């Protein structure tokens, strides 16, 4: 079993309590368990039938949590080849056939994804690169969202975003702000 430094624990759903190994990569920042618990309370935990994308997946903590809670499909989009390979291995470990890993840049993935096909987006990119606004301002991103789609955004405490989405919930820690929006 993976040690706590190089693993992520699923906190709810069918795989509750399962620990998944994650590659030892600099900059990999899994969403904290406490924040994930809050987010999935906001989402009312049961994600049955939802089509989800975990952009900038990293450890995949949010995407695996969504699969564990009944999402019909989760796309994990991760540019780093070693990290993407770890995501694929974890999908295989769980026997999760409703997940797919795309080893590519998130903005490139958005450009080739079908229109109106995503119900829930996890947008938690690496900090320091202004990637949240790059995604949000992309015309193609707006086109992949299904009517009423929800978008979870995790960003640095001193950053702002420009959107006309409806803010459902928002909280912050000393270092980050996490928000749930609806289109």
Long-range contacts (C-beta under 8 A, 24 or more apart in sequence): 8-59, 8-60, 8-61, 8-64, 9-33, 10-61, 10-64, 10-65, 10-68, 11-36, 11-37, 11-40, 11-65, 12-37, 12-40, 12-45, 12-65, 12-68, 12-69, 13-45, 13-65, 13-67, 13-68, 13-69, 13-70, 14-68, 14-69, 14-70, 15-64, 15-67, 15-68, 15-94, 16-68, 18-68, 18-94, 20-59, 20-60, 20-64, 20-90, 20-93, 20-94, 21-86, 21-89, 21-90, 22-59, 22-60, 22-83, 22-86, 23-82, 23-83, 23-85, 23-86, 25-80, 25-82, 25-83, 27-126, 28-58, 28-59, 28-83, 29-58, 29-126, 29-127, 30-58, 30-59, 30-61, 31-61, 31-62, 31-124, 31-154, 31-178, 35-154, 35-171, 35-173, 35-178, 36-61, 36-62, 36-65, 38-171, 38-178, 39-152, 39-178, 39-180, 40-65, 40-69, 42-168, 42-169, 42-180, 43-120, 43-150, 43-180, 45-69, 46-70, 47-71, 47-120, 48-72, 50-119, 50-120, 51-117, 51-118, 51-119, 51-120, 51-146, 52-118, 52-119, 52-120, 52-121, 52-122, 53-77, 53-109, 53-113, 53-118, 53-120, 53-121, 53-122, 53-144, 54-122, 55-106, 55-109, 55-110, 55-121, 55-122, 55-123, 55-124, 55-125, 55-135, 56-106, 56-123, 56-124, 56-125, 56-126, 56-131, 57-83, 57-84, 57-87, 57-101, 58-83, 58-124, 59-83, 60-87, 60-90, 62-122, 62-124, 62-152, 63-87, 63-99, 63-122, 64-90, 64-94, 64-96, 64-99, 66-120, 66-122, 67-94, 67-96, 67-98, 67-99, 71-98, 71-120, 72-98, 73-98, 73-99, 73-100, 74-98, 74-99, 74-100, 75-99, 75-100, 75-102, 75-109, 75-113, 76-100, 76-101, 76-102, 77-102, 77-104, 77-106, 77-109, 78-102, 78-103, 79-103, 79-104, 79-105, 79-106, 106-131, 106-135, 107-134, 107-135, 107-138, 107-140, 110-135, 110-138, 110-140, 110-141, 110-144, 111-140, 113-140, 113-144, 114-144, 115-143, 115-144, 116-143, 116-144, 116-145, 116-146, 116-147, 117-144, 117-146, 118-144, 118-145, 118-146, 118-149, 119-146, 119-148, 119-149, 119-150, 120-149, 120-150, 120-151, 120-152, 121-145, 121-149, 121-150, 121-151, 121-152, 122-152, 123-151, 123-152, 123-153, 123-154, 124-152, 124-153, 124-154, 127-155, 127-156, 127-176, 128-156, 130-159, 132-159, 132-161, 133-161, 133-162, 136-161, 136-162, 136-163, 137-162, 142-183, 145-183, 147-183, 148-182, 148-183, 149-182, 149-183, 150-180, 150-181, 150-182, 150-183, 151-180, 151-181, 151-182, 151-183, 152-178, 152-179, 152-180, 152-181, 153-178, 153-179, 153-180, 153-181, 154-178, 155-179
